[in-house]
Structures are given as structure tokens and as C-alpha cells.
């Protein structure tokens, strides 16, 4: 929707790089405003517009640069993923916070500028306020290297896609074939266990948080 009704009418990539970057920024800025009449949403959208602009600009500047042979092949992609993870995580703080003051307080805690989160929130997990770095390394490894839901389901055709040239009388048979998904017993058991555990904690907790898009 943002691409078809904002980015392309604004000029897209058809009128030069500067126009493209301006269109990207405006599109994401309005996308943030669409989430709600709050300056934190607007700033969240603006940050993503700036991120996309920097990304496209950097790609244009470095497309002809050849890295030295002693630089490992995986290093540029790893650093890019790490940087993307960091800046997007910062942007989402503003999306979820109730105000700029709250967002800045959270960012201070995340960067170690305050002891509030260390002693109050993490007190039961950490030892005398010392950060367990191996926890962070383990979680980052899960984020970057374990398969996500798209990878796990890509061979099961969970999305119905009608091939070109299919005839009307073949449609029913194709739909039946496309929607067939036969998970193994092990996967079924694991998913059932996760759902049961989630429902248990959901209904046994007295501190339920309202879904952010409730009545959106």
C-alpha cells in the first residue's frame, strides 16, 4: 500500500537519486503517522526513512568497491546484519514507548547509562548487576543463525499461489494440492506443547499486557 499509493506517486526511483531518497523518507514518515497521532510514531517512521536512504546511498557509493582478499567473505554481510539489527531495535523503542522521555530512558538503560534496569528488572537474573554476556551472545546467535518461520515452512507451500495459464477446471484440484501440509508427529507435538505453555501462562498471569494493535 505504501509503495503503490505513496512512494510511486511521489516519484519513486524514476526521477533521480535525490528524489528517490526524499520519496522514501516521506513514505516512511507518513507510514509512521498512519499508526497513530503521536510524535513517537512519526519519529519511528522518520528513522526508517533515514535508514532506507542511508542504505541506498551507501549501496550506490560502494557498488564498485572490491574488498581486499584478506577480508573474510562473511564479514561484510555479518556487520551489515548486526548494524541493521541495532538501528531497527533503537527505532522500535520509540514505536512502543508512550513518550520521548520514556524512550530515552529505555535507551539509557539499554546502553548501560543507568542502573535502574540492571538492579530492578534484571536483579533476579543477573549476579550483583553484572551483565551475563554469554546470555546476550546466545540470544544473538538464535536471532541470526536459527531458521525463522519462513525457512521452516517454505517447503510446505503454506501460501496459495495460482500458477500462470491454469484452467478453471483445474482450480479446485490445485487448491487442494496447495493447501496440503503434512507436519511430522515431532513437529505437531512440539507446536502443541508451545501452544499449551503459552495459553497456561496467558491465563495464569495477573499482569496481562494489552495487545498493541487492540482496537487498532
C-alpha positions in Angstrom: 0.0 0.0 0.0 2.8 2.5 1.0 4.7 1.6 -2.2 1.7 1.8 -4.6 -0.1 4.8 -3.1 2.7 7.0 -1.7 6.2 6.0 -2.9 5.4 5.6 -6.6 3.1 8.7 -6.9 5.8 10.7 -5.2 8.2 9.8 -8.0 9.8 6.5 -6.7 13.1 5.8 -8.3 12.2 7.3 -11.7 13.4 10.9 -11.1 16.9 10.5 -9.8 18.5 9.5 -6.6 17.7 12.7 -4.6 14.0 12.4 -5.5 14.1 8.7 -4.6 15.6 9.4 -1.2 13.0 12.1 -0.5 10.2 9.9 -1.6 11.5 7.1 0.7 11.7 9.4 3.7 8.2 10.9 3.2 6.6 7.5 2.6 8.0 6.0 5.8 7.2 9.3 7.7 3.6 9.0 6.7 3.6 5.3 7.4 4.6 6.1 11.0 1.8 8.7 11.3 -0.7 6.1 10.0 0.0 4.1 13.2 -1.4 6.9 15.4 -1.4 10.6 16.1 1.7 10.5 18.2 5.1 12.1 17.6 6.8 8.9 18.7 5.1 7.1 15.7 6.2 9.9 13.4 9.8 9.7 14.6 9.7 5.9 14.2 8.7 6.3 10.6 11.2 9.1 10.0 14.0 6.9 11.4 13.1 4.1 9.0 13.0 6.6 6.1 16.5 7.8 7.1 17.7 4.2 7.4 16.5 3.3 3.9 18.1 6.5 2.5 21.4 5.7 4.1 21.2 2.1 2.9 20.5 3.1 -0.8 23.2 5.8 -0.7 25.8 3.5 0.8 25.0 0.8 -1.8 25.4 3.4 -4.6 28.7 4.6 -3.2 30.2 1.2 -2.6 28.9 -0.9 -5.6 32.2 -0.7 -7.4 34.5 -1.2 -4.4 36.3 -4.5 -4.3 37.3 -5.7 -0.8 40.9 -6.9 -0.2 41.4 -10.6 -0.4 42.3 -10.9 3.3 38.8 -9.8 4.3 36.6 -12.9 5.0 33.6 -13.2 2.7 31.1 -13.5 5.6 32.3 -10.3 7.4 30.6 -7.6 5.3 27.2 -9.3 5.5 27.6 -10.1 9.2 28.4 -6.5 10.0 25.5 -5.3 7.9 23.1 -7.6 9.6 24.4 -6.5 13.0 24.1 -2.8 12.2 20.5 -3.3 10.8 19.5 -5.2 13.9 20.9 -2.5 16.2 19.3 0.5 14.4 15.9 -1.1 13.9 15.9 -2.1 17.6 16.5 1.5 18.5 13.7 2.7 16.3 11.2 0.2 17.8 11.9 1.7 21.2 10.2 4.9 20.0 7.4 3.0 18.5 6.5 1.2 21.7 7.3 4.0 24.2 4.5 6.3 25.5 6.6 9.4 25.1 10.0 10.6 24.1 11.1 10.8 27.7 10.2 7.1 28.2 12.0 6.2 25.0 15.2 8.0 26.0 15.0 6.4 29.5 14.8 2.9 27.9 17.7 3.7 25.5 19.8 4.8 28.5 19.1 1.5 30.2 19.9 -0.5 27.1 23.2 1.3 26.7 24.2 0.9 30.3 23.9 4.5 31.3 21.6 3.8 34.2 21.5 1.1 36.9 17.7 1.0 37.2 17.2 -1.9 34.7 20.2 -3.7 36.0 19.1 -3.8 39.6 15.3 -3.6 39.4 14.4 -5.6 36.3 17.3 -7.9 35.9 18.1 -8.4 39.5 16.7 -11.9 39.7 18.7 -12.9 36.6 22.0 -11.2 36.9 24.5 -11.5 39.6 25.1 -8.3 41.6 24.2 -6.3 38.5 26.9 -7.8 36.3 25.7 -8.5 32.8 25.9 -12.1 31.7 27.3 -11.6 28.3 27.0 -15.2 27.3 23.2 -14.8 27.5 23.4 -11.9 25.0 25.7 -13.9 22.7 23.4 -16.9 22.8 20.3 -14.8 22.0 22.1 -13.1 19.1 23.1 -16.5 17.8 19.4 -17.6 17.9 18.3 -14.4 16.1 21.0 -14.6 13.3 21.5 -18.3 12.7 18.5 -20.4 13.6 15.8 -20.8 10.9 12.8 -18.4 11.0 9.2 -19.3 10.3 9.6 -18.6 6.5 12.5 -21.0 6.3 10.7 -23.7 8.3 7.6 -23.6 6.2 8.9 -22.8 2.7 8.8 -26.5 1.6 5.2 -26.9 2.7 3.7 -24.3 0.4 1.7 -22.5 3.1 0.8 -19.7 0.7 -1.6 -20.3 -2.1 -0.1 -19.1 -5.4 -2.0 -19.7 -8.6 0.4 -20.6 -11.5 0.1 -18.8 -14.8 -2.0 -20.5 -17.5 -4.0 -22.7 -15.2 -7.5 -23.5 -16.5 -10.7 -23.0 -14.5 -11.5 -26.7 -14.2 -8.1 -27.3 -12.6 -8.5 -24.7 -9.9 -10.2 -26.9 -7.3 -7.6 -29.7 -7.7 -4.8 -27.2 -7.4 -6.2 -25.5 -4.3 -6.5 -28.9 -2.6 -2.9 -29.7 -3.5 -1.5 -26.3 -2.5 -3.2 -26.3 0.9 -2.0 -29.7 1.9 0.5 -29.6 4.7 1.6 -32.7 6.5 3.7 -31.9 9.5 5.5 -34.7 11.2 4.5 -36.1 14.6 7.5 -34.5 16.2 6.6 -31.0 14.9 3.0 -31.4 15.8 3.9 -32.4 19.4 6.4 -29.5 19.7 3.9 -27.0 18.4 1.1 -28.3 20.7 3.5 -28.1 23.7 4.3 -24.5 22.9 0.7 -23.5 22.4 -0.3 -25.2 25.7 2.5 -23.5 27.6 1.6 -20.1 26.1 -2.1 -20.5 27.0 -1.2 -21.6 30.5 1.0 -18.5 31.2 -1.5 -16.3 29.5 -4.5 -17.3 31.7 -2.5 -17.8 34.9 -0.8 -14.4 34.8 -2.3 -11.4 36.6 -0.2 -8.9 34.7 -1.6 -9.2 31.2 -0.4 -6.5 28.7 -3.0 -5.4 26.1 -2.0 -6.2 22.6 -0.6 -3.1 21.0 -3.0 -3.3 18.0 -6.1 -3.9 20.1 -8.9 -1.9 18.6 -6.4 -0.5 16.1 
